[in-house]
Amino acid sequence: MGGDLDPWRTTAAALDVLALSHGTPALLARRQQERLAALLRAAEASPFWRERLRGHRIDDGLAGLPSVSKAELMVQFDRWAGDAAIRRDPVQAFAAAPANIGQPFAGRFIVWESSGSSGEPGLFVQDGAAMAVYDALEGLRRPPLQPLRRWLDPWCLAERIAFVGATSGHFASTVTLRRLERLQPGFAQRACAHDFLQPLPALVAALNAQSPTVLATYPSAALLLAGEARAGRLRVTLAEVWTGGETLGPAARAEIEAAFGCPLANSYGASEFLALASECARGALHLNADWVLLEPVDAAGRPVPPGTCGEKVWLTNLANHVQPLIRYELGDRVTLQAEPCACGSPLPVISVQGRSDDVLELRGARDERVRLLPLALTTILEGHGRVFDFQLVQTGAAALRLDLGAVHDAAATAAAREALRAWLGAQGLAAVRVSTRRVETWRSSRSGKRRRVVAAEAQ
């Protein structure tokens, strides 16, 4: 099975997650501090963190520690991990091979890559202990959208699950799906991954053929598919929709639920911690604070009070000891709510302003409208064009402009443009004009993150 699964450790993590779900705030705080102390001790095995933590007292927790960025950790990759097997060149080579998706690296680690939404892609490695925690949080803190259905089938064994996303890269959701296929006999027969890079009619046909009962995808993809359902082209009967990875507004949620005639559960996760938060039955987003710390701060790195939205947030992963993340800077803007939830959970409530890119609508060769998912566009530019510091702006009904940062030279610019043009051609958009330019400043969303796909200039 590989060293990424230990049945005893998985069972212990599941029991702990269940206990904390119904525990007290005092128990939650005590478990947090115990796990933070254990993380700081484990970090001594990392040359990078041993140097960073020199002179710091474990009893002081996070007080006085500086934040760290993805770019800094990627530069320090070979000194970051606490295990000699984790080195950048072999990990990068492993993640470059699609055949390795969901397989263990060095027989005992799971590897996934992040998008380059901050201009810097990342590689994240976790061991069996961290995976046991993620598995427990994903499986046991998902809201019971239909309590009777879940009571009869708590592990979704009777469901046909369709995942719509980027299936050819080592992204966290795809790696998790492939790993479950490897570890759970029969899972592949009831779960299917559909690549959102394929033309929309082909994606709709594949979903119709599978006839899923559960759709798991990004909010923008769910909204696009809801439109296909409204038009009668997507003919599936769903019991539940699971979304995550992007900002989900109330209007989009209402439209998705109405189009599919079923409830939706939204979650918040990141490559740095797979299961950050999930909704309760009342729709509040609860932070899994027994295993992760989030500190909303202002632009200068000062903590903001509860109820105030931070300019950025610092993440500390209490589960991953092999590649420690301590006060790691995320680009999201998070508000830690002051009041507990009426549902009775001891877990704090947060609200998030995260990724919020636009769905583009372009005119095809026969004057038909073709809609493109922002995550599909960014996947093509990152995975095939190999550019990460960019912004794609629609400038007309059949025109796009690819803005690139100074880090990309003329050869990279040409390669990215051709990768985008080739993919557009496969979508029936060969006539779309793609121009490029070099820029120094970027258009940002309300979250403070750079908007990477922008329709605001469309005519």
Secondary structure as GFF3:
##gff-version 3
##sequence-region A 1 459
A	DSSP	alpha_helix	7	21	.	.	.	ID=ss1
A	DSSP	alpha_helix	25	42	.	.	.	ID=ss2
A	DSSP	three_ten_helix	43	45	.	.	.	ID=ss3
A	DSSP	alpha_helix	47	52	.	.	.	ID=ss4
A	DSSP	three_ten_helix	58	60	.	.	.	ID=ss5
A	DSSP	alpha_helix	70	75	.	.	.	ID=ss6
A	DSSP	alpha_helix	77	80	.	.	.	ID=ss7
A	DSSP	alpha_helix	88	95	.	.	.	ID=ss8
A	DSSP	three_ten_helix	98	100	.	.	.	ID=ss9
A	DSSP	beta_strand	110	113	.	.	.	ID=ss10
A	DSSP	beta_strand	123	126	.	.	.	ID=ss11
A	DSSP	alpha_helix	128	140	.	.	.	ID=ss12
A	DSSP	alpha_helix	147	152	.	.	.	ID=ss13
A	DSSP	beta_strand	161	165	.	.	.	ID=ss14
A	DSSP	alpha_helix	172	183	.	.	.	ID=ss15
A	DSSP	alpha_helix	187	190	.	.	.	ID=ss16
A	DSSP	beta_strand	191	195	.	.	.	ID=ss17
A	DSSP	alpha_helix	200	210	.	.	.	ID=ss18
A	DSSP	beta_strand	214	217	.	.	.	ID=ss19
A	DSSP	alpha_helix	219	230	.	.	.	ID=ss20
A	DSSP	beta_strand	240	243	.	.	.	ID=ss21
A	DSSP	alpha_helix	250	260	.	.	.	ID=ss22
A	DSSP	beta_strand	264	270	.	.	.	ID=ss23
A	DSSP	beta_strand	273	279	.	.	.	ID=ss24
A	DSSP	beta_strand	285	287	.	.	.	ID=ss25
A	DSSP	beta_strand	292	297	.	.	.	ID=ss26
A	DSSP	beta_strand	312	317	.	.	.	ID=ss27
A	DSSP	beta_strand	328	330	.	.	.	ID=ss28
A	DSSP	beta_strand	333	336	.	.	.	ID=ss29
A	DSSP	beta_strand	349	353	.	.	.	ID=ss30
A	DSSP	beta_strand	360	363	.	.	.	ID=ss31
A	DSSP	beta_strand	369	372	.	.	.	ID=ss32
A	DSSP	alpha_helix	374	383	.	.	.	ID=ss33
A	DSSP	beta_strand	390	396	.	.	.	ID=ss34
A	DSSP	beta_strand	399	404	.	.	.	ID=ss35
A	DSSP	alpha_helix	410	426	.	.	.	ID=ss36
A	DSSP	beta_strand	433	438	.	.	.	ID=ss37
A	DSSP	beta_strand	453	454	.	.	.	ID=ss38
###
